[in-house]
C-alpha cells in the first residue's frame, strides 16, 4: 500500500531551497583574530567598535574608539547606538564568551556585518586606561 500526502503548497525549486540555505548561512557573525580586527580598525573603514563588558570593566581599560553596550543590556530590541543594521560592527569582551553571546543576539535582530574578535585579554595593542 502506498500513501501520498498533499500539502496544497507548490513544490520548491532547487534555486529556492538554495536561496533559503544561503540566507541561513549568511545569518551568522564572523569570528576573527585580534590582528585582523586591528587591521580593520586601522583601515579607516567606517565601523562601530563595541565593548560588551560591564561599565566598571570598560572604565578600567578599553580599546580606543570603543563604545560601551554591556552584553546584559542587549535583548530583543536593537540597541539605540546601533541604528544601522548594515553597519560594520566589531564586538569584544574580556575573554570572548560575552562577545560571542552579544554577536549571536545582534545577528538574531538582523545585523548582517557582525565580527567577534574575542577578549581584550588577547588584545596586544593600545588600551585606554
C-alpha positions as CSV (number, residue, x, y, z in Angstrom):
1,X,0.0,0.0,0.0
2,X,1.3,3.5,-0.9
3,X,0.1,6.6,0.9
4,X,0.6,10.0,-0.7
5,X,0.0,13.3,1.0
6,X,-0.5,16.7,-0.5
7,X,0.1,20.0,1.4
8,X,-1.5,22.2,-1.2
9,X,1.7,24.2,-1.5
10,X,3.7,24.3,-4.7
11,X,7.0,22.3,-4.6
12,X,10.1,24.4,-4.1
13,X,12.6,24.6,-6.8
14,X,16.3,23.8,-6.2
15,X,17.0,27.5,-6.6
16,X,14.5,28.5,-3.9
17,X,15.9,25.9,-1.5
18,X,19.5,27.1,-2.2
19,X,18.4,30.7,-1.5
20,X,16.9,29.7,1.8
21,X,20.1,27.7,2.8
22,X,22.2,30.7,1.8
23,X,20.2,33.0,4.0
24,X,20.6,30.7,6.9
25,X,24.4,30.5,6.3
26,X,24.8,34.3,6.0
27,X,22.8,35.0,9.2
28,X,25.9,34.4,11.3
29,X,28.6,36.5,12.9
30,X,32.2,36.0,11.9
31,X,34.9,35.1,14.4
32,X,38.2,37.0,13.6
33,X,41.6,37.4,15.2
34,X,42.6,40.5,17.2
35,X,45.2,41.1,14.4
36,X,42.5,41.2,11.7
37,X,40.3,43.4,14.0
38,X,43.2,45.8,14.4
39,X,43.7,45.9,10.6
40,X,40.0,46.7,10.1
41,X,40.2,49.5,12.7
42,X,43.3,51.0,11.2
43,X,42.0,50.7,7.6
44,X,39.9,53.9,8.1
45,X,36.8,52.0,7.0
46,X,33.7,53.1,8.9
47,X,32.9,50.7,11.7
48,X,31.5,50.5,15.2
49,X,33.7,49.1,17.9
50,X,31.6,47.7,20.7
51,X,32.8,46.7,24.1
52,X,30.2,44.4,25.7
53,X,31.7,44.2,29.2
54,X,30.4,46.0,32.2
55,X,30.8,49.7,32.8
56,X,33.3,49.0,35.5
57,X,35.4,46.8,33.3
58,X,35.2,49.4,30.5
59,X,36.4,52.2,32.8
60,X,39.4,50.0,33.8
61,X,40.6,50.0,30.2
62,X,39.1,49.7,26.7
63,X,40.2,49.8,23.1
64,X,40.4,53.4,21.7
65,X,37.2,54.3,19.9
66,X,35.1,51.7,21.5
67,X,31.6,52.3,22.8
68,X,30.1,50.5,25.7
69,X,27.0,48.3,25.2
70,X,27.0,45.7,28.0
71,X,26.0,42.3,26.9
72,X,23.4,42.0,29.6
73,X,21.6,45.1,28.1
74,X,21.3,43.6,24.7
75,X,17.9,41.9,24.5
76,X,15.4,41.5,21.6
77,X,15.3,45.3,20.8
78,X,18.1,46.7,18.8
79,X,20.4,49.0,20.9
80,X,19.9,52.7,20.1
81,X,23.6,53.1,19.5
82,X,23.4,50.6,16.6
83,X,20.7,52.1,14.4
84,X,22.2,50.8,11.1
85,X,21.8,47.0,10.7
86,X,24.2,47.0,7.8
87,X,27.0,48.8,9.7
88,X,30.3,47.0,10.2
89,X,30.3,46.0,13.9
90,X,33.2,44.6,15.8
91,X,32.5,43.2,19.3
92,X,34.8,42.2,22.1
93,X,34.6,41.5,25.8
94,X,37.1,40.2,28.4
95,X,37.7,36.6,27.3
96,X,35.4,36.0,24.3
97,X,32.3,34.5,25.9
98,X,30.1,37.6,26.2
99,X,31.2,38.9,22.8
100,X,30.1,35.6,21.2
101,X,26.7,35.9,23.1
102,X,26.3,39.5,22.0
103,X,27.3,38.8,18.4
104,X,24.6,36.0,18.3
105,X,22.0,38.3,19.7
106,X,22.8,41.1,17.2
107,X,22.6,38.7,14.3
108,X,19.3,37.4,15.6
109,X,18.0,41.0,15.4
110,X,19.0,41.4,11.8
111,X,22.5,42.9,11.9
112,X,24.4,41.5,9.0
113,X,28.1,42.6,9.4
114,X,29.0,41.5,12.9
115,X,32.5,40.4,13.7
116,X,33.7,39.0,17.1
117,X,37.3,39.2,17.9
118,X,37.1,37.7,21.4
119,X,38.5,39.2,24.5
120,X,40.6,42.2,25.4
121,X,42.9,39.8,27.3
122,X,44.2,38.8,23.8
123,X,44.5,42.3,22.5
124,X,48.2,43.1,22.2
125,X,47.6,46.7,21.1
126,X,46.9,50.1,22.8
127,X,44.3,50.2,25.5
128,X,42.8,53.5,27.0
129,X,43.0,53.5,30.8
